[in-house]
Amino acid sequence: MTKSSKRDFLSIAAAGSALAASGVFSAGALAAPVYMPQGGGGGGRYVPPVKFGLGGVPFGNEFEVVSDEDAYKTLEAAWNAGVRYYDVSPWYGLGLGERRYGNFLHNKNRDSYVLSSKVGKLLKASPHNNAKSNFPFSPSPNNVVFDYTADGVRRSIEDSLQRMGVSRLDIAFVHDISPDNKLLPTPWQEQFAIALKGAFPALSRMREEGIIKGWGIGVNTPEPILRVMQECDPDVCLLASQYSLIDHANALNNVFPVARQRNVKFVIGSSLNAGFISGSPRYNYGKTSWNIPRQYIEKRERLRAVAAQFGADLRTAALQFSAAPDVAAVLIVGAHTEAQVLANVSSMQATIPPEFWAELKRQNLIEQNAPTPTVA
């Protein structure tokens, strides 16, 4: 690290720690989350007591090889900057992401951070695994087996705790039970029916037993989230790839009203559309993420032009936009270098001119009813 970057790191880390104490990253003491016992009619729900978190996708080598050294430096930078929410999944690198998170977090006071992982995908080691077909940059020896039964959920959480070496999860998200998941063994509706009888009631029981604090689903499409909110009693759902500057109308106008009725909050992921908004040559995830629809490229160019007009950083604006809705409990952002994670922390402190948001609405680049950040 150069002297100048070290100075930047120390200044942002100090600011991040101060923000964590003042409430920008934290909604209060971690030991006292917003929670009331479940009841009919959309009763009380667990809400994570932090506002900003680190996403675990890059730590599973989703897009490129990330060395252990860089992974741990990034985690250390996030911690020193005041980040206290960590989201991961067995799917990320087929175990690699969880192992890296655990190697870092297992020495931390478990009451000092919020941890979420996913269920529904069990990992089974095999000398004849097909891991490289899903994660070509990960050295995992595992195959994935989809299991949305009650027993599968309990096994998944036990496996995750073992891989990470921690005592508990705060939130369990049922992962990728969604129409965009082409790896499911049967249509997603059939897998959802299994979860209705198995995973969802099992997670509610685990919540009542105190094994977890809350549960929901983590998906890239709206249909499963609407169904689980209407048919079950989730606390908080991971809304991935659905609320960004590029694409947010459906979530804003169709998903959020139901969430308010059911008193469900969201962890917002993919606010940059897997880095697309900040310039990456991909849009969201999957093997065809390089095949970017023309209208998204054109919209990004128009967004860049408005950002340049008002001297705003588009990546910063995108992060703050996704964190603005009242139903957004936490914004999680992926990073695989110290510089990235510190830039993300810094972005949550920056000021975007109100005129920037007004111009986006004037040009119909964002919905007229979209919440926008307020200047502190």
C-alpha positions in Angstrom: 0.0 0.0 0.0 1.4 3.4 -0.9 1.7 6.2 1.6 -1.1 8.1 -0.1 -3.4 5.1 -0.2 -2.6 4.3 3.4 -3.6 7.9 4.3 -6.8 7.5 2.4 -7.5 4.1 4.1 -6.9 5.5 7.6 -9.1 8.6 7.0 -12.0 6.6 5.5 -11.6 3.9 8.2 -11.8 6.5 10.9 -14.8 8.1 9.3 -16.4 4.7 8.9 -16.0 3.9 12.6 -17.5 7.2 13.5 -20.4 6.6 11.2 -21.0 3.2 12.6 -21.3 4.8 16.1 -23.4 7.7 14.8 -26.0 5.6 13.0 -25.2 5.9 9.3 -24.2 2.2 9.1 -26.0 1.1 12.2 -29.6 1.5 13.3 -28.7 1.0 16.9 -27.0 -1.5 19.2 -26.5 -4.9 17.5 -27.9 -6.6 20.5 -31.2 -4.9 20.2 -32.6 -5.4 16.6 -36.2 -4.4 15.7 -38.2 -7.5 16.4 -41.6 -8.5 17.7 -43.1 -11.9 17.9 -44.8 -13.1 14.8 -48.5 -12.8 14.4 -51.2 -12.8 11.9 -51.9 -9.9 9.6 -48.2 -9.0 9.0 -47.1 -8.6 12.5 -43.6 -7.7 13.8 -40.6 -8.7 11.9 -36.8 -8.9 12.5 -35.0 -6.0 10.8 -31.2 -6.0 10.7 -29.9 -3.2 12.9 -27.3 -2.0 10.3 -27.8 -0.1 7.1 -24.8 -1.1 4.9 -23.1 -4.4 4.3 -20.5 -6.4 2.3 -21.8 -8.8 -0.4 -20.0 -12.1 -0.7 -20.2 -12.8 -4.4 -16.7 -11.7 -5.3 -15.2 -13.8 -2.5 -16.4 -16.9 -4.3 -14.4 -15.9 -7.4 -17.6 -15.3 -9.4 -16.0 -13.1 -12.0 -12.2 -13.5 -11.7 -9.6 -15.1 -9.4 -9.4 -13.3 -6.1 -6.4 -14.4 -4.0 -6.8 -15.3 -0.3 -4.5 -12.3 0.5 -6.7 -9.8 -1.4 -9.9 -11.4 0.1 -8.7 -11.0 3.7 -7.3 -7.5 3.0 -10.7 -6.5 1.7 -12.5 -8.0 4.7 -10.1 -6.2 7.1 -10.7 -2.9 5.3 -14.5 -3.3 5.5 -14.3 -4.1 9.2 -12.0 -1.2 10.0 -14.3 1.1 8.0 -17.3 0.2 10.2 -19.1 -2.3 8.1 -21.0 -4.7 10.3 -23.2 -6.7 8.0 -21.8 -9.6 6.0 -23.8 -11.6 3.5 -22.6 -14.8 1.8 -23.9 -18.1 0.4 -22.7 -21.7 0.0 -23.2 -21.1 -3.7 -20.5 -18.4 -3.9 -17.6 -20.4 -5.2 -19.3 -23.6 -3.9 -18.0 -23.0 -0.4 -15.1 -20.7 -1.1 -16.9 -17.5 -0.1 -18.1 -19.0 3.2 -14.7 -20.3 4.1 -13.1 -16.9 3.5 -15.8 -15.1 5.5 -15.4 -17.6 8.4 -11.6 -17.4 8.5 -12.0 -13.7 9.1 -15.1 -13.5 11.2 -14.7 -16.4 13.5 -12.3 -14.4 15.7 -14.7 -11.5 16.0 -17.2 -11.0 18.8 -20.3 -12.7 17.4 -22.6 -10.1 18.9 -20.8 -7.3 17.0 -21.9 -8.1 13.5 -24.8 -9.4 11.4 -24.3 -12.4 9.3 -26.6 -13.9 6.6 -26.2 -16.9 4.4 -28.4 -18.9 2.1 -30.2 -22.3 2.2 -31.5 -24.6 -0.5 -28.2 -25.6 -2.1 -26.3 -28.4 -0.4 -22.6 -29.0 -1.3 -21.3 -32.5 -1.7 -17.6 -33.1 -2.4 -16.8 -35.5 -5.3 -13.7 -36.4 -7.3 -15.9 -36.1 -10.3 -17.5 -32.8 -9.5 -18.7 -30.2 -12.1 -17.7 -27.2 -10.0 -15.8 -25.6 -12.9 -18.9 -25.5 -15.1 -20.5 -23.1 -12.5 -17.4 -21.4 -11.0 -14.4 -21.7 -13.4 -12.3 -19.5 -11.1 -13.0 -21.4 -7.9 -10.9 -24.4 -6.7 -14.0 -26.0 -5.1 -14.3 -29.8 -5.1 -18.0 -29.7 -4.6 -21.2 -30.4 -6.6 -24.4 -28.6 -5.7 -27.6 -30.4 -4.8 -30.9 -28.4 -4.6 -32.9 -29.2 -1.5 -35.7 -27.0 -0.3 -37.1 -29.5 2.3 -37.1 -29.0 6.0 -34.3 -31.4 6.6 -32.3 -29.8 3.7 -32.6 -26.4 5.3 -31.3 -27.6 8.7 -28.5 -29.5 7.0 -27.6 -26.4 5.0 -27.4 -24.1 8.0 -25.3 -26.7 10.0 -22.9 -27.0 7.0 -22.6 -23.3 6.7 -21.8 -22.9 10.4 -19.1 -25.6 10.1 -17.5 -24.0 7.0 -17.4 -20.6 8.7 -16.6 -21.7 12.2 -19.3 -19.4 13.7 -22.0 -20.2 16.2 -25.1 -18.9 14.4 -26.6 -17.1 11.5 -28.7 -14.0 12.0 -30.7 -14.4 8.7 -31.2 -17.4 6.4 -32.3 -16.6 2.8 -33.8 -19.4 0.7 -31.7 -19.0 -2.4 -32.6 -18.9 -6.1 -36.0 -20.5 -5.9 -36.8 -18.4 -9.0 -37.7 -18.7 -12.7 -34.3 -17.4 -13.8 -32.5 -20.4 -12.1 -31.9 -22.8 -15.0 -30.1 -25.3 -12.8 -33.2 -26.3 -10.8 -34.1 -30.0 -11.3 -37.8 -29.2 -11.9 -39.7 -26.0 -12.7 -39.4 -23.3 -10.0 -43.0 -23.6 -9.1 -42.6 -27.2 -8.1 -39.5 -26.4 -6.0 -41.5 -23.5 -4.4 -44.2 -26.0 -3.5 -41.6 -28.1 -1.8 -40.4 -25.1 0.1 -43.9 -24.2 1.2 -44.2 -27.5 3.0 -40.6 -27.8 4.0 -38.1 -24.9 4.0 -40.4 -22.0 4.9 -42.2 -23.6 8.0 -38.8 -25.1 9.1 -37.2 -21.6 9.1 -40.2 -20.2 11.0 -39.7 -22.9 13.7 -36.0 -22.1 13.8 -36.7 -18.5 14.3 -39.1 -19.3 17.2 -36.4 -21.6 18.7 -33.8 -18.8 18.5 -31.6 -20.6 16.0 -31.9 -17.7 13.6 -33.4 -14.2 14.1 -35.1 -14.0 10.7 -35.6 -15.5 7.3 -36.7 -14.7 3.8 -35.8 -15.6 0.2 -33.0 -14.3 -1.9 -33.9 -14.1 -5.6 -33.4 -12.1 -8.8 -37.1 -12.0 -9.9 -40.2 -10.6 -8.3 -42.7 -13.5 -8.6 -41.2 -15.7 -5.7 -40.9 -12.7 -3.4 -44.5 -11.7 -4.0 -45.6 -15.3 -3.3 -43.6 -15.8 -0.2 -44.8 -12.5 1.3 -48.5 -13.4 0.5 -48.3 -17.0 1.6 -45.8 -17.1 4.4 -44.3 -15.0 7.2 -40.8 -13.9 6.1 -39.0 -11.2 8.0 -36.7 -9.7 5.3 -36.0 -10.8 1.7 -32.9 -10.3 -0.4 -34.0 -8.3 -3.4 -31.1 -8.9 -5.9 -30.9 -7.4 -9.4 -34.3 -5.7 -9.1 -33.7 -2.2 -7.7 -31.1 -0.1 -9.4 -30.9 3.0 -11.5 -31.1 0.9 -14.6 -34.1 -1.3 -13.6 -36.4 -0.5 -10.7 -40.0 0.2 -11.9 -41.4 -3.3 -11.2 -40.0 -3.5 -7.7 -41.1 0.1 -6.9 -44.6 -0.2 -8.2 -45.5 -3.9 -7.6 -43.3 -5.4 -5.0 -42.8 -2.6 -2.5 -46.5 -2.0 -1.9 -47.0 -5.6 -0.9 -44.0 -5.5 1.3 -45.5 -2.5 3.2 -48.8 -4.3 3.6 -47.0 -7.4 5.0 -44.4 -5.4 7.0 -41.5 -7.0 5.2 -38.2 -5.2 4.6 -35.5 -5.8 2.0 -31.8 -6.3 1.8 -31.0 -4.7 -1.5 -28.3 -6.4 -3.6 -26.9 -5.8 -7.1 -27.4 -2.0 -7.0 -24.7 -1.7 -9.6 -26.1 -4.6 -11.7 -22.9 -6.6 -10.9 -20.7 -3.7 -11.7 -22.4 -2.7 -15.0 -23.3 0.8 -13.8 -19.7 1.4 -12.7 -18.3 0.3 -16.1 -18.0 -3.5 -16.0 -18.6 -5.4 -19.3 -21.4 -7.5 -17.9 -25.0 -7.0 -16.7 -26.1 -8.9 -13.6 -25.0 -12.6 -13.4 -24.9 -15.8 -15.4 -23.1 -17.2 -18.3 -24.6 -14.7 -20.7 -24.1 -11.6 -18.6 -21.8 -10.3 -21.3 -24.8 -10.1 -23.7 -26.0 -6.7 -22.5 -29.3 -5.4 -24.0 -28.8 -2.3 -26.1 -31.3 -0.2 -24.1 -29.3 -0.7 -20.9 -26.1 0.4 -22.5 -27.9 3.5 -23.9 -29.5 4.3 -20.5 -26.1 4.0 -18.8 -24.7 6.6 -21.3 -27.6 9.0 -20.5 -27.1 8.5 -16.8 -23.4 9.2 -17.2 -24.2 12.4 -19.1 -26.4 13.7 -16.3 -23.8 12.8 -13.7 -21.2 14.7 -15.6 -23.5 17.7 -15.9 -23.9 17.9 -12.1 -20.4 16.8 -11.1 -21.8 13.6 -9.5 -20.2 10.2 -9.4 -22.6 7.8 -11.0 -21.6 4.8 -8.9 -22.1 6.8 -5.7 -25.5 7.9 -7.0 -26.5 4.3 -7.8 -25.6 3.1 -4.4 -27.5 5.9 -2.6 -30.5 5.5 -4.9 -30.9 1.8 -4.0 -30.7 2.5 -0.3 -33.3 5.3 -0.4 -36.7 3.4 -0.2 -38.4 3.1 3.1 -38.6 -0.7 2.7 -34.8 -1.0 2.2 -33.3 -2.2 5.5 -29.8 -2.8 4.3 -27.8 -2.1 1.1 -25.1 -4.8 0.4 -22.4 -4.1 -2.1 -19.7 -6.6 -3.3 -16.0 -5.8 -3.4 -12.8 -7.7 -3.9 -10.2 -5.1 -3.2 -9.5 -2.7 -0.4 -9.9 0.2 -2.8 -13.4 -1.0 -3.8 -14.7 -1.5 -0.3 -13.4 1.9 0.8 -14.9 3.6 -2.2 -18.2 2.1 -1.4 -18.0 3.2 2.2 -17.0 6.7 1.0 -19.9 6.8 -1.4 -22.5 6.3 1.4 -21.1 9.5 3.0 -21.0 11.7 -0.2 -23.5 14.3 -1.2 -25.3 14.1 -4.5 -26.9 17.5 -5.6 -30.7 17.4 -5.4 -30.7 18.8 -8.9 -29.2 15.6 -10.2 -32.2 13.6 -9.1 -34.6 16.2 -10.4 -33.0 16.0 -13.9 -33.2 12.2 -13.9 -36.9 12.5 -13.3 -37.2 15.2 -15.9 -35.6 12.9 -18.5 -37.7 9.9 -17.3 -34.5 8.1 -16.4 -36.0 7.1 -13.1 -39.6 6.7 -12.1 -41.4 9.8 -11.0 -42.4 8.2 -7.7 -38.9 6.8 -7.0 -37.5 7.8 -3.6 -34.3 9.7 -3.8 -31.7 10.4 -1.1 -32.1 13.5 1.0 -29.2 15.8 1.7 -28.1 15.5 5.4 
